Amino acid sequence: MIMKPKVLLLDEPTEGIQPNIIQQIGRVIGYLRGKGDMAIILVEQYFEFAYGLADSFYVFRRGSVSMSGTKAELSKDVLRAEVSV
């Protein structure tokens, strides 16, 4: 963060982490998002965590984007149905 990056890529930051630490990670990501000076790309399997932080969504299936849009364009139920196994 010292170098003031323009993009922050996070690959499953909640993987194997205790719930109270996950909340702290979410607050830090939310803080960085609120500053508005970098793009944050979050790859995450924990749906509620990702949904709470995201502005836009890209769902990949077999290497291709199967769905994309903003929170206003895609409801939580539609997204959940697309990513559920």
C-alpha positions, 0 to 999 in steps of 0.5 A: 500500500506504500507504493499507492497501487492503482489495482488491488487483486485479492484471491479468496482473502477469507479462505481458512480464516476465522469469522471475526478476522473475516469481518476485519478484512471486510472492514479494511477492504470497505475502507480502501474501496471508500477512498476511491483511488484504486480498483479492487478485484476480489475473487471470492467463494464466500457469497455474502462477503463478496456481495456486501463489498462489490459494486459489479459482478462477473461470474465465470463458468469454464473460463468465460463470463457467464453473467455480469452486471452491477448490484442494480442490474443483478439481484442477489437471488439471481446471482446466488442461483448462478454461482450455487453448485 
